[in-house]
Amino acid sequence: MRVLAVHLSHRSEPVRIAAAKLIEQQRRQSSIPLIAAGDFNSTPLGFPKVKTDKSGQSALSMLLKSGEYTTMPVD
């Protein structure tokens, strides 16, 4: 199993999306399961205060849309 510690930019959703694409690329390059955990600084579409790029996408929604990721709430 691979574990990736994540702390994405807090200033720019386009930068977070670029980082999320790299995370997804890493997941696809190996058959070994990947846990990506940390601060994504992104909110799924439909949540209050969601920030998006020009296309209306958020980094977290992009990852969740693949069907390969799940989220766990922070207590």
N, C-alpha and C positions, 0 to 999 in steps of 0.2 A: 504494500500500500504506500502511496506517495501522499505527503502532507505539504500543502502550500500555505504559508502564512501570508495573508493579504492585508494591505493597508493602502487603499486607493486614494487618489487625490481628493481633497475636500473642496477644491475650487472650481473644477470644470468637469461637467458630465461628458463632453467629448473625449477628454483625457481618460476618464474612467472607462468609457466604452472601448477605447483603444487597448487599455490594460485588460479588460474583460475578454477581448478578442485573443490576446496572448494567453490568457488562462485557458480559454477554450482550445486553442491550438495545442497547448501542452497536454490537455486531456486527450485529445484525439491522437496524439503521436504515440501513445502507449496503451497497451491493454491492461496495465496495472491500474487499479482503482485510484482515483485522486480525491483527496479531501482538501477543499479550498476553504479556509476559515480565517476570519478576522473582520476588519472594518472595511466594508465595501463602499461606504459613504454614498450609497445609492439606494433608491427606493423603487419598488415595483410600480409599474403603471397602475393608476387607479387609487393609489394611496395619497393621503393628504400631503401637501408640500412636495410632491414628486417634481424632480428637475429632469428635463430631457434635452437632447441635442436638437438640431434643426429639423431632423426627420421625425421627432416625437418619440424617440427611443431612450430608454435608460439602461445603464450597464447591467443592473440586476435583472431587469426584465429580459434583456437579451440572453443572459445565461439561463434563466428559468425557462425561457421559450424553447430551448433545446431539449428539455425534458430530462436532462442528465443531472440536474442540480435540484436540491431542496433547501429550504431555509429553516432555521430554528430561531425562535425568539430569544432575546436576551432578557434575563430576569432582572 
